[in-house]
Structure formats: C-alpha cells, structure tokens
Amino acid sequence: MTFLDNLRIGSKIAVSSGVTLLLLLIAIVIALLGLVGASENFAAYRELARGTNAFSAVRAELMAARIGVKDFILSGDEGAADTAQHHIAAAQSQADAAGALVAEPEIKAELQATTDGMAAYAETFAALLPLHDSRLQLVARMDAAGEEAATVIGTLLDEQAALSNMRAVTNASSVQRHLLLARLSAARFLVDNLPAQAERVAAEFAELDGKVEILRVAIYDDVGQQQIDSFTAQAATFRTAFEEVVQIVGARNAIVAERLDPAGRSLAGNLETFSASAISAQDALGPQAQASIVESEIVSLAAAAIALILAILLSVLVGRGIARPISSMTAAMQRLAEGDKSVEIHGQGRRDEVGEMAAAVQVFKDNMIRNDEMAAEQERAQA
C-alpha cells in the first residue's frame, strides 16, 4: 500500500496539480535566474558601450581643441582661440553628460578625472590669452617704430645726398641696412620663435649703434642731427618692444611646453588607454553574454522538459491509482452479479473512496454468501 492509496481522490488530484504547478514554478525560476544573469551581462556591456562612446566623443573634442590651440599659437588668430575654447567646453560637457548616464564607478571616476583635467587644460590655455594680447600690442609698437625709423633714415639719406655729403650718405646707408636686417630677423623670430633670430636682432642693433655714432659725426647741419635723434629714439622703441616680445614669447612657450602640451598628451593618453581597455572588455563580455543567453535557453528548456515529464508521470501514476482499482472493483462486482462468490475483493485496506467501495462490495459479497447458506439450511430443514 502506497501513500497515494490512502489519499482520497480529490486529494490525489490536488497533490498532482500542486506538484505540477511546483515543477512549472521551478522551471520558471530557473529560466528567470538565467535571464537575470544574461541581463546583468548585457547591463555591463551597455555600461562599457556608453563609456566607450563617451570617451570617443571626449577624445574627438580634445583633439579638435589641441589643434585649435596649436593653430592659435602659430598664427595668433583669435578665431582659432575661440575654436579651441569651444572644443574644450564641448569636451567638458561631453564628459559631464556621460557621467550622468554611466553608473559604473570606475568609468564615472575616469570621466570625472577627464572633466577635471579639461578644466585645468582650459585654465592653462586661458593664461596664454593675456600674453597674446600683450604680444600684439608690442608688435604693433615695433611695426610703428620700425616704419618711422626707416622713414627718418631714408629722409636723412636723401637730404645728405642733396648736400653732397657722401660720407654721411655712406654711413646712413649702413645704418639703414642694419635696421632692415634687424627688422627682418625680428619678423622671423615672431614666426619661428628661434633664439638665434633674437640674437641676430641684438647683434644688428649693436652694429647699428656704432654706425649711428659715426653717422652723427659725419653730419654738420642741425636738421640732420635732429633726424638722427628721432631715428635713435624710434630704434630704441623698436628694440625695447622686441625685447619684451622675446620675454613674452619665452613665457608663453614655457607654459605650452611645461604645462599645456603635457596636460594635453596626458588627457589624450588616458582617454586612449581607457577606451582601449573598455573595448577589450566589450570584446570579452560580448561572447560571454551570448554564451549566457544560450546556456539560459538550454537550462530553461531542460528544466521545462523535466517538469513536463515528471508532471506526466505523476498524472499517469495518479490516474492509474484511481482507474485500475475501480476497474478491478467493476470486474469483481460483475462476477458477483453472475454468482461467483469466490472472487477476491481488492482494495479493502485503502482509506480512500476505492477502499470504501471495496468494503461495501465485500459486505454485499458476505451477504450473498450468508443468504446462500440460509437458503441451504432451509432446504435441509424441509427435507
């Protein structure tokens, strides 16, 4: 006698249904756990993708900003400065926007470091702008003084030639030549920023000073002396302005070489390193996520198949546990109806409805046997 034999039919059906639902629930839970694992992998993949896209956008803006900075340093174009500042602000904005979308702490920390680095880069670049403005003012002063000095020495040369003062003409031509060479070297320095060009300017002015003194001795008229004084003043203005330009260019180049370029390279390198790391992680996580989905599908299908098989087996077992005893009971009752009182009544020890039916049939069988015995006794008595 099994446990199921002692359960009533309603209880058997309830147990069968309950176990079936439990098995289905277990299959669903297994499927959900697999989906959760796959979802976590995809969430991590999405985070990495967002980080990669964010860093790519920041890198693009940083590259455009660095190009604008270089263009501004080389050309002094204010439009280039505006372009550089625009891209610096765009890079900061991209980093801030990405930080609001990304939840991964490591990526957020890197984006914050990038934002801070861009702020320092912008501050360093801003320090170049006042130097640039001062340089422009000094170059304008140089140009004006250089032009005025060239005009004065040219006029002096013409007037001394008209006076047939060939000694003064010769010396004035030499002064004019050294002034021209000094201005050319100064112009080259403004483009190349080479120390050799600045040294050449100083050397030309040293030669020019000596030639001016010789020229002063060779001129006898007061107008000529006044012209020499005017030339000397303008040349001194040019030289002083140029020396200040040299100092400003040196300060600017020091900022660029010691702060701006290293900061730009560091930011670009960090972004490149993190982007490469994120892409590598994506490449590894993509197949892992795909494998997790396939594994989840296999496990879910296996769990569902097992649950279905067990549910079918349980249903068959419960069905047979009900149908077979009833069929046996029907056959026994049929034989009793035909008068066969030797038939065995199965299931009398069961405590379900089948057991009750078996007990009732056994009573019916006993009554038939008793009736037959009583009829036999009556016949013997009559005989």
C-alpha positions as CSV (number, residue, x, y, z in Angstrom):
1,M,0.0,0.0,0.0
2,T,1.4,3.3,-1.0
3,F,0.9,6.8,0.3
4,L,-1.3,7.7,-2.6
5,D,-3.6,4.7,-1.8
6,N,-4.5,6.4,1.5
7,L,-5.4,9.7,-0.1
8,R,-8.9,10.5,-1.3
9,I,-9.4,11.2,-5.0
10,G,-9.8,14.9,-4.5
11,S,-6.6,15.0,-2.5
12,K,-4.8,12.9,-5.2
13,I,-5.9,15.4,-7.9
14,A,-4.9,18.3,-5.7
15,V,-1.5,16.8,-5.0
16,S,-1.0,16.1,-8.7
17,S,-1.9,19.6,-9.7
18,G,0.1,21.1,-6.9
19,V,3.3,19.1,-7.8
20,T,2.8,20.0,-11.4
21,L,2.5,23.7,-10.6
22,L,5.5,23.5,-8.3
23,L,7.6,21.9,-11.1
24,L,6.5,24.5,-13.5
25,L,7.3,27.2,-11.0
26,I,10.8,25.7,-10.5
27,A,11.3,25.7,-14.3
28,I,10.2,29.4,-14.4
29,V,12.5,30.3,-11.6
30,I,15.5,28.6,-13.3
31,A,14.6,30.4,-16.6
32,L,14.4,33.7,-14.7
33,L,17.7,33.2,-13.0
34,G,19.3,32.6,-16.4
35,L,17.7,35.7,-17.8
36,V,18.9,37.7,-14.8
37,G,22.4,36.5,-15.4
38,A,22.2,37.4,-19.1
39,S,20.6,40.7,-18.2
40,E,23.5,41.6,-15.9
41,N,26.0,40.8,-18.6
42,F,24.1,43.0,-21.1
43,A,23.8,45.7,-18.5
44,A,27.6,45.6,-18.0
45,Y,28.1,45.5,-21.8
46,R,25.8,48.6,-22.2
47,E,27.8,50.4,-19.5
48,L,31.0,49.7,-21.3
49,A,29.5,50.8,-24.6
50,R,28.3,54.0,-23.1
51,G,31.7,54.6,-21.5
52,T,33.4,53.9,-24.8
53,N,31.2,56.2,-26.8
54,A,31.6,58.9,-24.2
55,F,35.4,58.7,-24.2
56,S,35.4,58.7,-28.0
57,A,33.3,61.9,-28.1
58,V,35.6,63.5,-25.5
59,R,38.7,62.4,-27.4
60,A,37.3,63.9,-30.6
61,E,36.6,67.2,-28.9
62,L,40.0,67.2,-27.1
63,M,41.8,66.6,-30.4
64,A,40.0,69.4,-32.1
65,A,40.8,71.6,-29.1
66,R,44.5,70.8,-29.2
67,I,44.6,71.5,-33.0
68,G,42.9,74.9,-32.3
69,V,45.4,75.7,-29.6
70,K,48.3,74.9,-31.9
71,D,46.8,77.0,-34.7
72,F,46.3,79.9,-32.3
73,I,50.0,79.6,-31.1
74,L,51.3,79.6,-34.6
75,S,49.0,82.1,-36.2
76,G,47.8,84.2,-33.3
77,D,44.3,84.1,-34.9
78,E,41.6,84.9,-32.4
79,G,39.2,82.7,-34.3
80,A,41.5,79.8,-33.6
81,A,41.4,80.7,-29.9
82,D,37.6,80.8,-29.9
83,T,37.6,77.4,-31.7
84,A,39.9,75.9,-29.1
85,Q,37.8,77.2,-26.2
86,H,34.7,76.0,-27.9
87,H,36.0,72.4,-28.2
88,I,37.4,72.5,-24.7
89,A,34.0,73.4,-23.3
90,A,32.4,70.7,-25.6
91,A,34.8,68.1,-24.2
92,Q,33.9,69.0,-20.6
93,S,30.2,69.0,-21.5
94,Q,30.5,65.6,-23.1
95,A,32.3,64.2,-20.1
96,D,29.7,65.7,-17.7
97,A,26.8,64.3,-19.8
98,A,28.4,60.9,-20.0
99,G,28.9,60.9,-16.2
100,A,25.2,61.4,-15.7
101,L,24.4,58.3,-17.9
102,V,27.0,55.9,-16.7
103,A,26.7,54.1,-13.3
104,E,29.9,52.1,-13.3
105,P,32.1,53.7,-10.6
106,E,35.4,53.2,-12.5
107,I,34.0,54.8,-15.6
108,K,32.5,57.7,-13.6
109,A,35.8,58.3,-11.8
110,E,37.6,58.3,-15.1
111,L,35.1,60.7,-16.6
112,Q,35.4,63.0,-13.6
113,A,39.2,62.9,-13.8
114,T,38.8,63.8,-17.5
115,T,36.5,66.7,-16.6
116,D,39.0,68.0,-14.0
117,G,41.8,67.6,-16.5
118,M,39.9,69.5,-19.2
119,A,39.2,72.3,-16.7
120,A,43.0,72.5,-15.9
121,Y,43.8,72.5,-19.6
122,A,41.3,75.3,-20.2
123,E,42.7,77.3,-17.4
124,T,46.2,76.9,-18.7
125,F,45.2,77.9,-22.2
126,A,43.4,81.0,-20.8
127,A,46.7,82.0,-19.3
128,L,48.1,82.4,-22.8
129,L,45.5,84.9,-23.9
130,P,46.8,87.9,-21.9
131,L,50.3,87.1,-23.2
132,H,48.9,87.0,-26.7
133,D,47.2,90.4,-26.3
134,S,50.4,91.9,-24.9
135,R,52.4,90.5,-27.8
136,L,50.1,92.0,-30.3
137,Q,50.4,95.4,-28.7
138,L,54.2,95.2,-28.6
139,V,54.3,94.0,-32.2
140,A,52.2,96.9,-33.3
141,R,54.6,99.2,-31.4
142,M,57.5,97.6,-33.1
143,D,55.9,98.0,-36.5
144,A,55.2,101.7,-36.0
145,A,58.6,102.4,-34.6
146,G,60.3,100.4,-37.3
147,E,58.4,102.2,-40.1
148,E,59.1,105.6,-38.5
149,A,62.8,104.8,-38.1
150,A,63.0,103.6,-41.7
151,T,61.3,106.7,-42.9
152,V,63.6,109.0,-40.9
153,I,66.8,107.3,-42.0
154,G,65.6,107.3,-45.6
155,T,64.8,111.1,-45.5
156,L,68.2,111.7,-43.9
157,L,70.0,109.8,-46.6
158,D,68.2,111.7,-49.4
159,E,68.9,115.1,-47.8
160,Q,72.6,114.3,-47.2
161,A,72.8,113.2,-50.8
162,A,71.4,116.5,-51.9
163,L,74.0,118.2,-49.8
164,S,76.7,116.0,-51.4
165,N,77.8,114.7,-48.0
166,M,78.9,111.4,-49.3
167,R,80.4,110.3,-46.0
168,A,77.1,110.8,-44.3
169,V,75.3,109.0,-47.2
170,T,77.6,106.0,-46.9
171,N,77.1,105.8,-43.1
172,A,73.3,106.4,-43.4
173,S,73.1,103.5,-45.9
174,S,74.9,101.3,-43.5
175,V,72.6,102.3,-40.7
176,Q,69.6,101.7,-43.0
177,R,71.0,98.2,-43.8
178,H,71.4,97.2,-40.2
179,L,67.9,98.4,-39.4
180,L,66.4,96.4,-42.2
181,L,68.3,93.3,-41.1
182,A,67.2,93.8,-37.5
183,R,63.6,94.1,-38.6
184,L,63.8,91.0,-40.9
185,S,65.3,89.0,-38.1
186,A,62.6,90.2,-35.7
187,A,59.9,89.2,-38.2
188,R,61.4,85.8,-38.5
189,F,61.6,85.4,-34.7
190,L,57.8,86.2,-34.5
191,V,57.2,83.3,-36.8
192,D,59.8,80.7,-35.7
193,N,60.5,81.8,-32.1
194,L,64.1,80.7,-32.6
195,P,66.6,82.2,-30.1
196,A,69.1,82.6,-32.9
197,Q,66.8,85.1,-34.6
198,A,66.6,87.2,-31.4
199,E,70.4,87.1,-31.0
200,R,70.7,88.3,-34.6
201,V,68.4,91.2,-33.8
202,A,70.6,92.1,-30.9
203,A,73.7,91.9,-33.0
204,E,72.3,94.1,-35.7
205,F,71.3,96.7,-33.2
206,A,74.8,96.6,-31.7
207,E,76.3,97.2,-35.1
208,L,73.6,99.9,-35.8
209,D,74.5,101.8,-32.6
210,G,78.2,102.1,-33.7
211,K,77.2,103.2,-37.2
212,V,74.8,105.8,-35.8
213,E,77.6,107.4,-33.8
214,I,79.8,107.5,-36.9
215,L,76.9,109.0,-38.8
216,R,76.4,111.7,-36.2
217,V,80.0,112.8,-36.6
218,A,79.6,113.0,-40.4
219,I,76.6,115.3,-40.3
220,Y,77.1,119.0,-39.8
221,D,73.7,120.5,-40.1
222,D,71.2,120.8,-37.2
223,V,68.3,119.3,-39.1
224,G,70.4,116.2,-39.8
225,Q,71.3,115.9,-36.1
226,Q,67.6,116.2,-35.1
227,Q,66.8,113.4,-37.6
228,I,69.5,111.2,-36.0
229,D,68.0,111.9,-32.6
230,S,64.5,111.0,-33.9
231,F,65.9,107.8,-35.6
232,T,67.7,106.8,-32.4
233,A,64.5,107.2,-30.3
234,Q,62.4,105.1,-32.7
235,A,65.1,102.4,-33.0
236,A,65.3,102.3,-29.1
237,T,61.5,101.9,-29.0
238,F,61.6,99.1,-31.5
239,R,64.4,97.4,-29.6
240,T,62.7,97.7,-26.2
241,A,59.4,96.4,-27.6
242,F,61.2,93.5,-29.3
243,E,63.0,92.5,-26.1
244,E,59.6,92.5,-24.3
245,V,58.2,90.4,-27.0
246,V,61.1,87.9,-26.6
247,Q,60.3,87.7,-22.9
248,I,56.5,87.2,-23.5
249,V,57.2,84.6,-26.2
250,G,59.5,82.8,-23.8
251,A,56.9,82.8,-21.1
252,R,54.2,81.6,-23.5
253,N,56.4,78.8,-24.9
254,A,57.3,77.7,-21.3
255,I,53.6,77.4,-20.5
256,V,53.0,75.5,-23.7
257,A,56.0,73.2,-23.2
258,E,55.8,72.6,-19.5
259,R,52.0,72.7,-18.8
260,L,49.7,72.8,-21.8
261,D,51.3,70.1,-24.1
262,P,51.9,67.6,-21.2
263,A,48.4,68.1,-20.0
264,G,47.0,67.5,-23.5
265,R,49.2,64.5,-24.0
266,S,48.2,63.1,-20.6
267,L,44.5,63.5,-21.2
268,A,44.7,62.0,-24.7
269,G,46.8,59.1,-23.4
270,N,44.4,58.4,-20.5
271,L,41.4,58.5,-22.8
272,E,43.1,56.2,-25.3
273,T,44.1,53.7,-22.6
274,F,40.7,53.6,-21.0
275,S,38.9,53.4,-24.4
276,A,41.2,50.5,-25.4
277,S,40.5,48.8,-22.1
278,A,36.8,49.3,-22.4
279,I,36.8,48.0,-26.0
280,S,38.8,44.9,-24.9
281,A,36.3,44.3,-22.0
282,Q,33.4,44.7,-24.5
283,D,35.1,42.1,-26.8
284,A,35.3,39.7,-23.9
285,L,31.9,40.4,-22.5
286,G,30.0,40.1,-25.8
287,P,30.7,36.4,-26.3
288,Q,30.2,35.8,-22.6
289,A,26.8,37.5,-22.7
290,Q,25.9,35.5,-25.8
291,A,27.0,32.2,-24.1
292,S,25.0,33.1,-21.1
293,I,21.9,33.5,-23.2
294,V,22.4,30.2,-24.9
295,E,23.1,28.5,-21.6
296,S,20.0,30.1,-20.1
297,E,17.9,28.8,-23.0
298,I,19.3,25.3,-22.7
299,V,18.8,25.2,-18.9
300,S,15.3,26.6,-19.2
301,L,14.3,24.1,-21.9
302,A,15.8,21.2,-19.9
303,A,14.0,22.3,-16.7
304,A,10.7,22.7,-18.6
305,A,11.1,19.3,-20.2
306,I,11.9,17.6,-16.9
307,A,9.0,19.4,-15.3
308,L,6.7,18.2,-18.1
309,I,7.9,14.6,-17.9
310,L,7.5,14.5,-14.2
311,A,4.1,16.0,-14.4
312,I,3.0,13.4,-17.0
313,L,4.4,10.6,-14.9
314,L,2.7,11.9,-11.8
315,S,-0.6,12.3,-13.7
316,V,-0.3,8.7,-15.1
317,L,0.5,7.4,-11.7
318,V,-2.4,9.1,-10.1
319,G,-4.7,8.2,-12.9
320,R,-3.7,4.5,-12.7
321,G,-4.0,4.7,-9.0
322,I,-7.7,5.6,-9.5
323,A,-8.6,3.8,-12.7
324,R,-7.1,0.3,-12.0
325,P,-8.7,-0.2,-8.6
326,I,-12.1,0.9,-10.0
327,S,-11.7,-1.4,-13.0
328,S,-10.8,-4.3,-10.6
329,M,-13.8,-3.4,-8.5
330,T,-16.1,-3.3,-11.5
331,A,-14.9,-6.8,-12.6
332,A,-15.4,-8.1,-9.1
333,M,-19.0,-6.8,-8.9
334,Q,-19.7,-8.3,-12.4
335,R,-18.5,-11.7,-11.2
336,L,-20.6,-11.4,-8.0
337,A,-23.6,-10.5,-10.1
338,E,-23.0,-13.7,-12.1
339,G,-23.0,-15.6,-8.8
340,D,-19.2,-16.1,-8.5
341,K,-18.8,-15.6,-4.8
342,S,-15.2,-16.8,-4.8
343,V,-13.9,-13.5,-6.3
344,E,-11.5,-11.6,-4.2
345,I,-12.3,-8.0,-3.4
346,H,-9.2,-5.9,-3.7
347,G,-8.5,-2.6,-2.1
348,Q,-10.3,-3.1,1.2
349,G,-7.4,-1.8,3.2
350,R,-7.3,1.5,1.4
351,R,-8.6,4.6,3.1
352,D,-9.9,6.4,0.0
353,E,-13.1,6.1,-1.9
354,V,-11.9,3.0,-3.6
355,G,-11.4,1.4,-0.1
356,E,-14.9,2.4,0.9
357,M,-16.3,0.9,-2.3
358,A,-14.3,-2.3,-1.7
359,A,-15.6,-2.5,1.8
360,A,-19.2,-2.1,0.5
361,V,-18.7,-4.8,-2.2
362,Q,-17.2,-7.1,0.5
363,V,-20.4,-6.6,2.6
364,F,-22.5,-7.3,-0.5
365,K,-20.4,-10.5,-1.1
366,D,-20.7,-11.6,2.5
367,N,-24.5,-11.0,2.4
368,M,-24.8,-13.1,-0.7
369,I,-22.8,-16.0,0.9
370,R,-24.9,-15.7,4.1
371,N,-28.1,-15.8,2.0
372,D,-27.0,-18.8,0.2
373,E,-26.1,-20.6,3.5
374,M,-29.5,-19.7,4.9
375,A,-31.3,-21.0,1.8
376,A,-29.3,-24.2,2.1
377,E,-30.3,-24.7,5.7
378,Q,-34.0,-24.1,4.9
379,E,-33.8,-26.8,2.2
380,R,-32.2,-29.2,4.6
381,A,-34.8,-28.4,7.2
382,Q,-37.7,-29.1,4.7
383,A,-36.2,-32.3,3.6
